[in-house]
Amino acid sequence: MASGTSYAFGDFRLDAAERRLMRGDAAVHLTPKAHDLLVTLVRHAGRLAPDAVVHQLRHGECVRLEAAR
């Protein structure tokens, strides 16, 4: 469930604005790139095209999905 920039899924709570992921009461450390990818996946849950993931990973550099594998 989403609320503004906060998302809850399973045991996790993701606050995209604060760049914080919690599992229960424990903070989960993510690298900046991993956090950005998680936010992209959560925001587009159920409707994400693979190219959007690649774009997020490459920070705007043009790359084809096959090249990222």
N, C-alpha and C positions, 0 to 999 in steps of 0.2 A: 504494500500500500504506500502511495506517495502522498506527501504533504509539503508543498512548496519545493524545497530542495532536499527534503528528507525522504528516505525510502526505507521500508521494512520488508525483509524477506527471510523466511526461516528464523534462525536465531540472530540474524544480523540486522543492524540499523546503520544506514549510510547517510551521512550529512554531507551533501556535495559542496555546499557553501563553506563549511568549516573544514572540509577535506579530512573527515573523520569516519572511520569504520569501527563499529563496536559489535562484538559478539557477546551478548548478555551484558555483563558489566565490564568486560575486558576490552581494551583497545586493541585493534589489529593493525600492525604496521604494514603500510603499503608504500612502495616507491611511487613517486609522482606519476610515472607512466602507467603503472598498474592501477592507481587510483583513477586516472583519467579514463582508462579502458573500462574499468568497472562502472563508472558513472555512465559512459556511453552505452554499455550493455544493459544496465538497469533502465535508463531512460527510454531505450528502444526495445524493451523486452517483448518478445513475440513478433516483432516486425523488423528486425535488423537485417540489413543486407550485408554480406561479407565485405564489400568494398568500403562500407562505413567504418568497419573495424580497422581495416588496413589504413585508411585515411587517418584515423585517430592515432594509431601506432606510429605513423610516419610524420605526424604533425604537419600535414599539408603537403608533404612531398608527394609527387605523383608516382604511384607504384601500383602494379597490377597484383591481384590476389595470388597468382601463380608465383610471382617473384618473392612473395613473403613467406612461402612455405619452405 
